[in-house]
């Protein structure tokens, strides 16, 4: 009578979203967790809570090592990243129910053993068993039942609202395959990785255009530290008008009157989108304060934070151990997500050394391990998507010489996802006009 998968999911949520512990704290008991390692993990978390320390995966692993002397981050690696705040009460009460059943079985067996032991006193045995049953009953008091009733009521209310179309479970791009794999919803961190020049920024620009075009109540704070805001606007105009960015900026080729009118007409459309651009590089601490204030002014919206890209953050310019800097930035992103329940898109690059290991036989397929820096960004991300543009590699272009489609092929691979849905999507891509069509 135990469910390790459910235990892992509850702990994963508590580690990723520390504030969720208060929703079950009144009924939280370490013995509810059957798995011996999970039992020590919740013990470590509770000790951090007692000291008023806001934890993350690293702090939990350090405390675990301190408490046990043996267990460390390698023992809880599967609990780092992911988790879902929605439904944590239901999951914990399910575990509590299993615990109570285990305890009833244990107490019953104990009562039988005591009754068969001629050296024990019957009245003492009865009193001992009664105390254990009363302690168990304390976990399911009237207050506890009331809380469970509230949870059930909220759950069924949410189900009814969804059925009536009052709640949108996630926001859509209307890219059919992408929406089926990568659900864009509050409380997620998407790590988008790729080689320099693989169209990561162009892909995000196209993605956000579809987000704003297909959903209401969307807001975005866009740290476009690599590209000026006007380049993003021109990319949207290019997609609508099929005019390349070079034509829009060309001094040799003037736009026709019709082209100019079409471009101006788009200005009003884009002006209605709630986007705040930040072109100046900043620190993760400053970004946290800015986005928190941004979200506070838009409490009913899906608020999206775009960081393009992680390596341009000012934190990287200071002296020190890069792994520690990565860790600080990663913790900052986690805190932003916890405090705002926003959707974070963080762009990251591959290391040159790892790129050298890619080869023709594998189609230059990227891996999470190719991402720059430590594993901390991968650890805190709930979703990871890698971009591969085969036309960047000369031997592939040579092999497919004469077949123009290779120049327009883009491959994205979702390698990590909160709901475990992963997959590869192939695109017809024209970065010049910011066009991306699923194949």
SENU-915668 format. One record per atom (N, C-alpha, C): x, y, z. Coordinates in steps of 0.2 Angstrom, whole numbers, padded with zeros to 4 digits, always signed. Example, Ala and Ser with C-alpha at 12.3 -4.5 7.8 and 13.67 -1.06 7.14 Angstrom:
BEGIN
+0066-0028+0039
+0062-0022+0039
+0066-0016+0039
+0064-0011+0035
+0068-0005+0036
+0064+0000+0039
END
This chain:
BEGIN
+0004-0006+0000
+0000+0000+0000
+0004+0006+0000
+0008+0007-0006
+0012+0013-0006
+0012+0015-0014
+0014+0021-0015
+0014+0024-0022
+0020+0029-0022
+0026+0026-0024
+0032+0030-0025
+0031+0035-0030
+0028+0034-0036
+0027+0039-0041
+0024+0045-0038
+0018+0044-0034
+0015+0049-0031
+0019+0053-0026
+0023+0049-0022
+0027+0052-0017
+0032+0057-0021
+0035+0054-0026
+0040+0058-0030
+0037+0064-0032
+0031+0064-0035
+0028+0070-0038
+0026+0075-0033
+0024+0073-0027
+0023+0078-0021
+0029+0081-0019
+0035+0077-0018
+0041+0080-0016
+0044+0085-0022
+0043+0083-0028
+0046+0087-0033
+0042+0093-0034
+0036+0093-0032
+0032+0100-0032
+0034+0104-0026
+0035+0101-0020
+0037+0105-0014
+0044+0108-0015
+0049+0104-0019
+0055+0107-0020
+0055+0112-0025
+0052+0112-0030
+0051+0117-0035
+0047+0123-0033
+0042+0122-0029
+0037+0127-0027
+0037+0127-0020
+0042+0129-0016
+0042+0129-0009
+0035+0131-0005
+0032+0136-0008
+0026+0139-0005
+0020+0134-0005
+0020+0129-0009
+0015+0124-0009
+0015+0120-0003
+0020+0120+0001
+0020+0116+0007
+0015+0118+0012
+0014+0125+0012
+0009+0127+0017
+0002+0125+0016
+0001+0122+0010
-0006+0120+0008
-0007+0113+0011
-0002+0110+0013
-0003+0103+0016
+0001+0103+0023
+0004+0108+0025
+0008+0108+0031
+0004+0106+0037
-0002+0107+0038
-0006+0106+0044
-0007+0098+0045
-0006+0094+0039
-0007+0087+0039
-0001+0083+0038
+0005+0087+0037
+0011+0084+0034
+0015+0080+0040
+0016+0074+0038
+0020+0070+0043
+0025+0066+0038
+0031+0065+0041
+0036+0062+0037
+0035+0055+0036
+0032+0051+0040
+0030+0044+0040
+0025+0043+0035
+0022+0048+0032
+0017+0046+0027
+0021+0044+0020
+0027+0046+0020
+0031+0044+0014
+0034+0037+0016
+0032+0032+0012
+0034+0025+0013
+0042+0024+0011
+0044+0027+0005
+0050+0026+0002
+0055+0029+0007
+0061+0025+0009
+0065+0028+0015
+0069+0034+0013
+0071+0035+0006
+0074+0041+0004
+0070+0047+0004
+0064+0046+0002
+0059+0051+0002
+0057+0053+0009
+0057+0049+0014
+0056+0050+0021
+0061+0055+0023
+0068+0054+0021
+0073+0058+0023
+0073+0065+0020
+0071+0065+0014
+0070+0071+0010
+0065+0076+0013
+0059+0073+0015
+0054+0078+0018
+0057+0080+0025
+0061+0076+0028
+0064+0078+0035
+0068+0084+0033
+0072+0083+0028
+0077+0089+0027
+0073+0095+0025
+0068+0094+0021
+0064+0100+0019
+0061+0104+0026
+0058+0099+0030
+0055+0102+0036
+0060+0105+0041
+0066+0103+0041
+0071+0106+0045
+0073+0113+0042
+0073+0114+0035
+0074+0120+0032
+0069+0125+0033
+0062+0122+0033
+0057+0126+0035
+0057+0129+0042
+0059+0125+0047
+0059+0127+0054
+0064+0132+0055
+0069+0133+0050
+0074+0138+0051
+0073+0144+0047
+0067+0144+0043
+0065+0150+0039
+0069+0150+0033
+0072+0145+0030
+0076+0145+0024
+0072+0143+0018
+0071+0147+0013
+0068+0146+0007
+0073+0141+0003
+0070+0135+0001
+0075+0130-0002
+0074+0130-0009
+0079+0126-0012
+0079+0124-0019
+0082+0117-0019
+0083+0114-0025
+0085+0107-0025
+0092+0107-0022
+0097+0112-0023
+0103+0111-0020
+0103+0112-0013
+0099+0116-0010
+0099+0117-0003
+0096+0111+0001
+0091+0108-0002
+0088+0101+0000
+0094+0096+0000
+0098+0095-0005
+0103+0090-0005
+0108+0091+0000
+0110+0097+0001
+0115+0099+0006
+0113+0097+0013
+0106+0099+0014
+0104+0097+0021
+0103+0090+0022
+0101+0086+0016
+0100+0079+0016
+0107+0076+0018
+0112+0078+0015
+0119+0076+0016
+0121+0077+0024
+0119+0083+0026
+0121+0084+0033
+0117+0080+0038
+0111+0078+0037
+0106+0074+0041
+0108+0067+0041
+0110+0065+0035
+0111+0057+0034
+0119+0055+0034
+0123+0060+0032
+0130+0059+0031
+0131+0055+0025
+0126+0052+0021
+0128+0048+0015
+0124+0050+0009
+0117+0052+0010
+0113+0054+0005
+0115+0061+0002
+0114+0062-0004
+0116+0068-0007
+0112+0069-0014
+0114+0074-0018
+0111+0076-0024
+0110+0070-0029
+0114+0066-0029
+0114+0060-0033
+0108+0055-0031
+0106+0056-0025
+0100+0052-0023
+0093+0055-0024
+0093+0061-0026
+0087+0065-0027
+0087+0068-0034
+0091+0066-0038
+0091+0069-0045
+0085+0069-0048
+0081+0064-0047
+0074+0063-0051
+0069+0068-0048
+0071+0070-0042
+0066+0075-0039
+0067+0082-0040
+0072+0084-0044
+0074+0090-0046
+0071+0093-0052
+0067+0098-0052
+0064+0100-0058
+0057+0097-0059
+0053+0101-0062
+0046+0098-0063
+0042+0099-0057
+0037+0095-0056
+0032+0096-0051
+0026+0100-0054
+0020+0100-0051
+0015+0103-0053
+0011+0105-0047
+0010+0112-0045
+0006+0114-0039
-0001+0112-0039
-0004+0112-0045
-0011+0110-0046
-0012+0103-0043
-0016+0102-0038
-0018+0096-0036
-0014+0093-0031
-0009+0097-0028
-0005+0094-0023
-0008+0091-0017
-0014+0095-0015
-0018+0093-0009
-0021+0086-0010
-0024+0085-0016
-0027+0078-0018
-0022+0073-0017
-0016+0074-0020
-0010+0069-0020
-0008+0067-0013
-0007+0073-0009
-0005+0071-0002
-0010+0067+0002
-0017+0069+0001
-0022+0066+0005
-0022+0058+0002
-0021+0057-0004
-0021+0050-0006
-0015+0046-0003
-0009+0050-0002
-0004+0046+0001
-0005+0046+0009
-0009+0050+0012
-0011+0050+0019
-0016+0044+0020
-0020+0043+0015
-0025+0037+0015
-0021+0031+0015
-0016+0030+0011
-0012+0024+0010
-0008+0023+0017
-0006+0028+0020
-0002+0028+0026
-0007+0025+0032
-0013+0028+0032
-0018+0026+0037
-0019+0018+0036
-0020+0016+0030
-0021+0009+0029
-0015+0005+0031
-0009+0007+0030
-0003+0003+0032
-0003+0003+0040
-0005+0009+0043
-0005+0009+0050
-0010+0005+0053
-0016+0005+0050
-0021+0000+0053
-0019-0007+0052
-0016-0009+0047
-0013-0016+0046
-0008-0017+0052
-0003-0012+0052
+0002-0013+0057
+0000-0014+0064
-0005-0010+0066
-0008-0010+0073
-0012-0016+0074
-0016-0018+0069
-0019-0025+0070
-0015-0031+0071
-0009-0031+0067
-0005-0036+0068
-0001-0036+0075
+0000-0030+0077
+0003-0029+0084
-0002-0031+0089
-0008-0030+0088
-0013-0032+0093
-0014-0039+0094
-0013-0043+0088
-0014-0050+0088
-0007-0053+0091
-0002-0050+0090
+0005-0053+0093
+0004-0052+0101
+0002-0046+0103
+0001-0045+0110
-0004-0050+0113
-0009-0051+0110
-0014-0055+0113
-0012-0062+0113
-0007-0064+0109
-0004-0071+0109
+0002-0072+0114
+0004-0066+0116
+0010-0066+0121
+0007-0067+0128
+0008-0073+0131
+0006-0074+0138
+0009-0070+0143
+0015-0066+0142
+0018-0062+0147
+0016-0055+0147
+0011-0053+0143
+0009-0047+0143
+0002-0046+0146
+0000-0040+0149
-0006-0039+0152
-0012-0037+0147
-0018-0040+0147
-0023-0039+0142
-0025-0031+0142
-0026-0028+0148
-0028-0021+0149
-0022-0017+0146
-0016-0018+0148
-0011-0014+0146
-0010-0014+0138
-0011-0020+0135
-0011-0021+0128
-0017-0017+0125
-0023-0017+0128
-0028-0013+0125
-0027-0006+0125
-0024-0004+0131
-0023+0004+0131
-0017+0006+0126
-0012+0002+0125
-0007+0003+0121
-0010+0004+0113
-0014-0001+0112
-0017-0001+0105
-0021+0005+0104
-0025+0006+0109
-0030+0012+0109
-0027+0018+0108
-0021+0019+0111
-0017+0026+0110
-0015+0026+0103
-0012+0021+0100
-0010+0021+0093
-0015+0023+0088
-0021+0020+0090
-0027+0021+0085
-0029+0028+0086
-0029+0031+0092
-0031+0038+0093
-0026+0043+0090
-0020+0041+0090
-0015+0045+0087
-0016+0045+0079
-0018+0040+0077
-0020+0039+0070
-0026+0043+0068
-0031+0043+0072
-0037+0046+0071
-0036+0054+0071
-0031+0056+0075
-0029+0063+0075
-0027+0066+0068
-0025+0061+0063
-0023+0064+0057
-0030+0065+0052
-0035+0062+0055
-0041+0063+0051
-0047+0066+0055
-0045+0072+0058
-0050+0075+0062
-0055+0079+0058
-0060+0082+0061
-0065+0086+0058
-0062+0091+0053
-0057+0094+0056
-0053+0100+0052
-0050+0097+0046
-0048+0091+0046
-0045+0088+0041
-0050+0086+0035
-0055+0083+0038
-0061+0081+0033
-0064+0088+0030
-0064+0093+0034
-0067+0099+0031
-0062+0102+0025
-0055+0101+0026
-0051+0103+0021
-0051+0099+0015
-0052+0092+0016
-0053+0088+0011
-0059+0089+0007
-0065+0091+0010
-0071+0093+0007
-0070+0099+0003
-0066+0104+0005
-0064+0110+0001
-0060+0108-0005
-0056+0104-0004
-0052+0101-0010
-0056+0098-0015
-0061+0094-0013
-0065+0090-0018
-0070+0095-0021
-0072+0100-0017
-0077+0105-0020
-0073+0109-0025
-0067+0111-0024
-0063+0115-0028
-0061+0111-0035
-0060+0105-0034
-0058+0101-0039
-0064+0100-0044
-0070+0098-0041
-0075+0097-0046
-0078+0104-0049
-0077+0110-0045
-0079+0116-0048
-0074+0118-0054
-0068+0116-0053
-0063+0117-0059
-0065+0113-0065
-0067+0107-0063
-0069+0102-0069
-0075+0105-0072
-0080+0107-0069
-0086+0110-0072
-0084+0116-0076
-0080+0121-0073
-0078+0127-0077
-0075+0125-0083
-0070+0120-0083
-0067+0118-0089
-0072+0116-0094
-0077+0111-0092
-0082+0109-0096
-0086+0114-0100
-0087+0119-0096
-0091+0125-0098
-0087+0130-0102
-0081+0129-0103
-0076+0133-0106
-0074+0139-0103
-0075+0139-0096
-0073+0145-0092
-0066+0146-0091
-0062+0140-0091
-0055+0140-0089
-0051+0137-0095
-0046+0141-0097
-0042+0138-0102
-0036+0135-0099
-0035+0128-0100
-0030+0124-0096
-0023+0126-0099
-0022+0128-0105
-0016+0131-0107
-0017+0135-0113
-0012+0139-0115
-0012+0144-0120
-0009+0141-0127
-0013+0143-0132
-0011+0139-0139
-0007+0144-0143
-0003+0141-0147
+0000+0144-0153
-0003+0143-0159
-0008+0138-0159
-0011+0135-0165
-0006+0132-0170
+0000+0130-0168
+0004+0125-0171
+0002+0119-0168
-0002+0115-0172
-0005+0109-0169
-0001+0104-0166
+0005+0102-0169
+0009+0097-0166
+0013+0100-0160
+0015+0106-0160
+0018+0109-0154
+0014+0110-0148
+0007+0112-0150
+0003+0112-0144
+0001+0106-0141
+0001+0100-0145
+0000+0094-0142
+0006+0091-0138
+0012+0094-0139
+0018+0091-0135
+0019+0096-0130
+0020+0103-0131
+0022+0108-0127
+0017+0112-0124
+0014+0111-0119
+0008+0115-0116
+0011+0121-0113
+0009+0127-0115
+0011+0133-0112
+0006+0135-0107
+0008+0135-0101
+0004+0136-0095
+0008+0139-0089
+0005+0142-0085
+0008+0146-0079
+0013+0141-0075
+0018+0143-0072
+0022+0139-0068
+0027+0135-0072
+0028+0136-0078
+0033+0132-0082
+0039+0137-0084
+0045+0133-0085
+0051+0136-0087
+0053+0133-0093
+0053+0136-0099
+0055+0133-0105
+0062+0135-0107
+0067+0130-0107
+0074+0132-0109
+0075+0130-0116
+0076+0135-0121
+0077+0134-0128
+0084+0135-0130
+0087+0129-0132
+0094+0129-0134
+0095+0128-0141
+0101+0130-0143
+0103+0129-0150
+0110+0132-0152
+0112+0130-0157
+0119+0133-0160
+0117+0140-0162
+0122+0144-0161
+0122+0151-0163
+0120+0151-0171
+0115+0156-0172
+0112+0156-0179
+0107+0151-0181
+0105+0147-0176
+0100+0142-0178
+0093+0144-0178
+0092+0151-0177
+0085+0154-0178
+0081+0153-0171
+0085+0153-0166
+0081+0153-0159
+0077+0159-0158
+0080+0165-0159
+0076+0171-0158
+0071+0172-0163
+0072+0170-0169
+0067+0171-0174
+0061+0166-0173
+0062+0160-0170
+0057+0155-0168
+0053+0158-0162
+0056+0161-0157
+0052+0164-0152
+0048+0170-0154
+0051+0174-0159
+0047+0179-0162
+0041+0177-0165
+0041+0172-0169
+0036+0169-0173
+0031+0166-0168
+0033+0162-0163
+0029+0159-0157
+0025+0164-0154
+0028+0170-0152
+0025+0175-0148
+0019+0178-0152
+0021+0179-0159
+0016+0182-0163
+0009+0178-0163
+0010+0171-0163
+0005+0167-0163
+0001+0167-0157
+0005+0167-0151
+0002+0168-0145
-0003+0174-0144
+0000+0179-0146
-0004+0186-0145
-0010+0185-0150
-0009+0182-0156
-0015+0182-0161
-0020+0177-0159
-0019+0172-0155
-0023+0167-0154
-0026+0166-0147
-0024+0171-0142
-0026+0171-0135
-0027+0178-0133
-0032+0178-0128
-0033+0184-0124
-0029+0184-0118
-0028+0190-0115
-0025+0191-0108
-0018+0188-0108
-0014+0190-0113
-0007+0188-0113
-0003+0195-0112
+0002+0194-0108
+0007+0200-0107
+0014+0197-0107
+0018+0201-0109
+0025+0199-0110
+0030+0204-0108
+0035+0202-0104
+0041+0207-0103
+0047+0203-0107
+0049+0207-0111
+0054+0204-0116
+0061+0207-0115
+0066+0203-0113
+0073+0205-0112
+0076+0203-0118
+0076+0208-0123
+0079+0206-0130
+0086+0209-0130
+0090+0206-0126
+0097+0209-0125
+0101+0208-0131
+0100+0203-0135
+0104+0202-0141
+0102+0206-0147
+0095+0207-0147
+0093+0211-0153
+0088+0217-0151
+0089+0222-0154
+0084+0228-0153
+0077+0227-0154
+0073+0230-0150
+0066+0229-0151
+0063+0230-0158
+0066+0235-0162
+0063+0236-0168
+0065+0230-0173
+0070+0226-0172
+0071+0220-0176
+0065+0215-0175
+0063+0215-0169
+0057+0210-0167
+0051+0212-0171
+0050+0219-0171
+0044+0222-0175
+0045+0221-0182
+0051+0222-0185
+0052+0220-0192
+0051+0213-0194
+0053+0209-0189
+0052+0201-0191
+0044+0200-0191
+0040+0203-0187
+0033+0202-0188
+0030+0205-0194
+0033+0211-0196
+0030+0214-0202
+0033+0210-0208
+0039+0207-0208
+0041+0202-0213
+0037+0196-0214
+0034+0194-0208
+0030+0188-0209
+0023+0189-0212
+0021+0195-0210
+0014+0197-0213
+0015+0199-0220
+0020+0203-0222
+0021+0206-0229
+0025+0201-0234
+0028+0196-0231
+0033+0192-0235
+0039+0196-0238
+0040+0202-0234
+0046+0206-0236
+0052+0204-0231
+0058+0203-0233
+0063+0201-0229
+0065+0207-0225
+0069+0206-0220
+0072+0211-0215
+0076+0216-0219
+0080+0213-0224
+0085+0217-0228
+0081+0221-0232
+0076+0219-0235
+0072+0224-0239
+0069+0230-0235
+0066+0228-0229
+0063+0233-0225
+0068+0238-0223
+0075+0237-0223
+0080+0241-0221
+0084+0244-0226
+0083+0242-0232
+0087+0243-0238
+0086+0251-0240
+0092+0254-0242
+0092+0260-0244
+0092+0261-0252
+0093+0255-0255
+0093+0254-0262
+0086+0253-0265
+0082+0249-0261
+0075+0247-0263
+0070+0251-0259
+0066+0255-0262
+0061+0258-0259
+0055+0254-0259
+0051+0254-0253
+0045+0250-0253
+0039+0254-0258
+0035+0249-0261
+0030+0252-0265
+0025+0255-0260
+0020+0259-0263
+0015+0262-0259
+0011+0257-0256
+0009+0251-0259
+0005+0246-0257
+0009+0243-0251
+0015+0241-0252
+0019+0238-0246
+0020+0242-0240
+0021+0249-0241
+0021+0254-0236
+0014+0254-0232
+0009+0254-0236
+0002+0254-0232
+0001+0248-0228
+0003+0242-0231
+0002+0236-0227
+0006+0236-0221
+0013+0239-0221
+0017+0239-0215
+0014+0244-0210
+0012+0249-0212
+0009+0254-0207
+0003+0251-0204
-0002+0248-0208
-0008+0245-0205
-0006+0240-0200
+0000+0237-0200
+0002+0232-0195
+0004+0235-0189
+0006+0241-0189
+0008+0245-0183
+0003+0245-0178
-0004+0247-0180
-0009+0247-0175
-0010+0240-0172
-0010+0235-0176
-0011+0228-0173
-0006+0226-0168
+0001+0228-0169
+0006+0226-0164
+0006+0231-0158
+0003+0237-0159
+0003+0242-0154
-0002+0239-0148
-0007+0235-0150
-0012+0233-0145
-0009+0227-0141
-0003+0224-0143
-0001+0219-0139
+0003+0221-0133
+0002+0218-0127
+0005+0220-0121
+0012+0218-0120
+0017+0221-0123
+0024+0219-0123
+0028+0224-0120
+0032+0223-0115
+0037+0228-0113
+0044+0225-0114
+0047+0229-0119
+0054+0227-0121
+0059+0230-0116
+0064+0226-0115
+0070+0228-0111
+0076+0226-0115
+0079+0231-0118
+0085+0230-0122
+0092+0230-0119
+0092+0233-0113
+0098+0234-0109
+0099+0228-0105
+0105+0225-0105
+0107+0220-0101
+0106+0221-0093
+0105+0216-0089
+0103+0217-0082
+0105+0211-0078
+0104+0211-0072
+0106+0205-0067
+0099+0202-0066
+0100+0195-0064
+0094+0191-0063
+0090+0194-0057
+0094+0197-0052
+0090+0200-0046
+0086+0206-0049
+0089+0211-0053
+0085+0216-0056
+0079+0214-0060
+0080+0209-0064
+0075+0206-0068
+0069+0203-0064
+0071+0200-0058
+0066+0197-0054
+0061+0203-0051
+0064+0208-0049
+0060+0214-0046
+0056+0217-0052
+0059+0218-0058
+0055+0221-0063
+0049+0216-0065
+0050+0210-0066
+0045+0205-0068
+0039+0205-0063
+0041+0205-0057
+0037+0204-0051
+0032+0210-0051
+0035+0216-0052
+0031+0222-0053
+0026+0222-0059
+0029+0219-0065
+0025+0219-0071
+0019+0214-0070
+0020+0209-0067
+0014+0204-0065
+0009+0207-0061
+0012+0211-0056
+0007+0213-0051
+0002+0218-0054
+0004+0221-0059
+0000+0226-0063
-0005+0222-0068
-0004+0216-0068
-0008+0212-0073
-0010+0205-0070
-0013+0205-0064
-0015+0199-0060
-0019+0194-0063
-0023+0196-0069
-0027+0191-0072
-0024+0188-0078
-0018+0190-0080
-0015+0188-0087
-0010+0182-0086
-0009+0179-0092
-0004+0174-0092
+0002+0179-0094
+0007+0180-0089
+0013+0184-0090
+0019+0180-0092
+0022+0182-0097
+0027+0178-0100
+0034+0182-0099
+0039+0179-0097
+0046+0182-0097
+0050+0179-0102
+0053+0183-0106
+0058+0180-0111
+0065+0183-0109
+0069+0178-0109
+0076+0180-0107
+0081+0178-0113
+0083+0183-0117
+0087+0181-0123
+0093+0185-0124
+0099+0182-0121
+0099+0175-0119
+0103+0175-0112
+0103+0169-0109
+0106+0168-0102
+0113+0171-0102
+0117+0170-0107
+0124+0172-0106
+0125+0179-0107
+0120+0183-0108
+0121+0190-0109
+0119+0194-0102
+0117+0190-0097
+0115+0193-0091
+0121+0196-0088
+0121+0202-0084
+0126+0205-0081
+0130+0201-0076
+0126+0196-0073
+0129+0192-0068
+0135+0188-0071
+0135+0187-0077
+0141+0183-0080
+0147+0187-0081
+0147+0194-0080
+0152+0198-0081
+0157+0198-0075
+0154+0196-0069
+0158+0197-0063
+0163+0191-0062
+0168+0192-0059
+0173+0187-0057
+0170+0182-0053
+0172+0176-0054
+0170+0170-0049
+0169+0164-0053
+0167+0159-0049
+0166+0152-0052
+0160+0152-0056
+0161+0150-0063
+0155+0151-0067
+0149+0146-0065
+0151+0140-0062
+0146+0136-0060
+0142+0139-0054
+0145+0143-0050
+0141+0146-0044
+0137+0152-0047
+0140+0155-0053
+0136+0160-0056
+0130+0157-0059
+0131+0152-0063
+0125+0148-0066
+0120+0146-0061
+0122+0144-0055
+0118+0142-0049
+0114+0148-0047
+0117+0153-0046
+0113+0159-0044
+0108+0162-0049
+0110+0162-0055
+0105+0164-0060
+0099+0159-0060
+0101+0152-0060
+0095+0147-0060
+0091+0148-0054
+0093+0149-0048
+0089+0150-0043
+0085+0156-0043
+0088+0161-0046
+0084+0167-0048
+0078+0166-0052
+0079+0162-0057
+0074+0161-0062
+0068+0156-0059
+0070+0152-0055
+0066+0148-0051
+0061+0152-0046
+0065+0157-0043
+0061+0161-0038
+0056+0166-0042
+0058+0168-0048
+0054+0172-0052
+0047+0168-0054
+0048+0162-0056
+0043+0158-0058
+0038+0156-0052
+0041+0155-0046
+0037+0154-0040
+0033+0160-0038
+0036+0166-0038
+0033+0172-0035
+0028+0174-0040
+0028+0173-0046
+0024+0176-0051
+0019+0171-0054
+0021+0164-0054
+0017+0159-0058
+0016+0161-0065
+0022+0164-0068
+0022+0166-0075
+0025+0160-0079
+0026+0162-0085
+0029+0157-0090
+0035+0160-0092
+0041+0156-0091
+0048+0159-0092
+0051+0155-0098
+0053+0159-0103
+0057+0156-0109
+0064+0159-0109
+0068+0155-0108
+0075+0156-0107
+0079+0153-0113
+0083+0158-0117
+0087+0156-0122
+0094+0154-0120
+0097+0149-0123
+0103+0147-0121
+0107+0144-0127
+0114+0144-0127
+0118+0142-0132
+0121+0135-0131
+0124+0132-0136
+0128+0126-0135
+0136+0128-0134
+0140+0124-0131
+0147+0125-0130
+0150+0123-0137
+0155+0127-0139
+0159+0125-0145
+0162+0118-0145
+0165+0116-0139
+0168+0110-0138
+0163+0104-0139
+0157+0105-0137
+0152+0100-0138
+0149+0100-0145
+0149+0105-0148
+0147+0106-0155
+0152+0102-0160
+0158+0102-0158
+0164+0098-0162
+0162+0091-0162
+0159+0088-0157
+0158+0081-0156
+0152+0079-0160
+0148+0084-0163
+0142+0082-0167
+0145+0080-0174
+0141+0075-0177
+0144+0073-0184
+0138+0072-0189
+0140+0071-0195
+0135+0070-0200
+0131+0064-0199
+0134+0058-0196
+0130+0052-0196
+0124+0053-0191
+0125+0057-0186
+0119+0058-0181
+0115+0064-0184
+0116+0067-0190
+0112+0073-0192
+0113+0079-0188
+0119+0079-0184
+0121+0085-0180
+0115+0086-0175
+0112+0080-0173
+0107+0081-0168
+0109+0083-0161
+0107+0089-0158
+0109+0091-0152
+0106+0088-0146
+0110+0088-0141
+0108+0085-0134
+0108+0090-0129
+0104+0089-0123
+0104+0093-0118
+0111+0094-0115
+0115+0089-0115
+0122+0090-0112
+0126+0095-0116
+0124+0097-0122
+0128+0101-0126
+0127+0109-0124
+0122+0110-0120
+0121+0117-0117
+0127+0119-0113
+0128+0126-0114
+0134+0129-0110
+0133+0129-0103
+0139+0129-0099
+0139+0129-0092
+0137+0123-0089
+0135+0124-0082
+0133+0118-0078
+0126+0115-0080
+0124+0110-0076
+0118+0107-0078
+0112+0111-0074
+0113+0116-0071
+0108+0119-0066
+0102+0122-0071
+0104+0125-0077
+0098+0127-0081
+0093+0121-0083
+0096+0116-0084
+0092+0110-0086
+0089+0107-0080
+0092+0108-0074
+0088+0105-0068
+0082+0109-0067
+0082+0116-0067
+0077+0120-0065
+0071+0120-0071
+0073+0119-0077
+0068+0119-0082
+0063+0114-0082
+0057+0115-0083
+0052+0110-0083
+0051+0108-0090
+0053+0112-0095
+0053+0110-0102
+0059+0112-0105
+0062+0108-0110
+0068+0109-0113
+0066+0108-0121
+0068+0113-0125
+0067+0112-0132
+0074+0114-0136
+0076+0109-0140
+0082+0110-0144
+0081+0112-0151
+0085+0116-0154
+0084+0118-0161
+0090+0116-0165
+0088+0113-0171
+0093+0111-0175
+0092+0113-0183
+0096+0117-0185
+0096+0119-0192
+0101+0116-0197
+0099+0110-0200
+0104+0106-0204
+0108+0110-0209
+0105+0116-0212
+0109+0120-0217
+0115+0123-0214
+0116+0123-0207
+0122+0126-0204
+0128+0122-0205
+0127+0116-0208
+0133+0111-0208
+0134+0109-0215
+0140+0111-0218
+0142+0111-0225
+0142+0104-0228
+0143+0098-0224
+0143+0092-0227
+0136+0089-0228
+0131+0092-0224
+0124+0090-0225
+0122+0094-0231
+0123+0100-0232
+0121+0104-0238
+0124+0101-0244
+0130+0099-0244
+0134+0096-0250
+0130+0089-0251
+0128+0085-0246
+0125+0079-0247
+0118+0080-0251
+0115+0085-0249
+0108+0086-0252
+0108+0091-0257
+0114+0092-0260
+0115+0097-0265
+0110+0096-0271
+0107+0102-0273
+0101+0102-0278
+0094+0101-0275
+0094+0099-0269
+0087+0098-0266
+0086+0104-0261
+0083+0109-0263
+0082+0115-0260
+0079+0115-0253
+0075+0110-0252
+0071+0109-0245
+0076+0109-0239
+0082+0107-0240
+0087+0106-0234
+0088+0113-0232
+0088+0118-0236
+0090+0125-0234
+0084+0128-0230
+0078+0125-0230
+0072+0127-0226
+0070+0122-0221
+0074+0117-0219
+0072+0112-0214
+0075+0115-0207
+0070+0115-0203
+0072+0116-0196
+0069+0111-0191
+0073+0108-0187
+0070+0103-0182
+0071+0105-0175
+0065+0104-0172
+0065+0106-0165
+0063+0099-0161
+0066+0098-0155
+0065+0092-0151
+0064+0094-0144
+0058+0092-0142
+0056+0093-0135
+0059+0087-0131
+0064+0088-0127
+0068+0083-0123
+0066+0082-0116
+0062+0087-0113
+0060+0087-0106
+0054+0091-0106
+0049+0088-0102
+0042+0091-0101
+0039+0089-0095
+0035+0093-0092
+0032+0092-0086
+0028+0086-0086
+0024+0085-0092
+0019+0079-0092
+0023+0073-0096
+0029+0074-0096
+0033+0068-0099
+0032+0068-0107
+0028+0072-0110
+0027+0072-0117
+0034+0075-0121
+0037+0071-0125
+0043+0073-0129
+0041+0071-0136
+0046+0074-0140
+0045+0073-0147
+0049+0077-0152
+0049+0075-0158
+0053+0079-0163
+0048+0082-0168
+0049+0089-0170
+0044+0092-0175
+0049+0095-0180
+0047+0094-0186
+0050+0096-0192
+0047+0102-0195
+0050+0107-0197
+0047+0113-0199
+0050+0115-0206
+0046+0118-0210
+0048+0122-0216
+0049+0129-0213
+0055+0131-0213
+0057+0138-0210
+0060+0143-0215
+0058+0149-0215
+0061+0154-0219
+0062+0160-0214
+0068+0159-0211
+0070+0165-0206
+0069+0172-0208
+0071+0172-0215
+0071+0179-0218
+0064+0182-0218
+0059+0178-0218
+0052+0181-0218
+0049+0179-0211
+0053+0176-0207
+0050+0174-0200
+0044+0169-0201
+0045+0164-0206
+0039+0159-0207
+0042+0153-0205
+0037+0149-0201
+0038+0143-0198
+0032+0139-0199
+0032+0133-0203
+0026+0129-0204
+0028+0122-0202
+0024+0119-0198
+0025+0112-0197
+0024+0107-0203
+0028+0103-0203
+0028+0098-0208
+0025+0091-0206
END
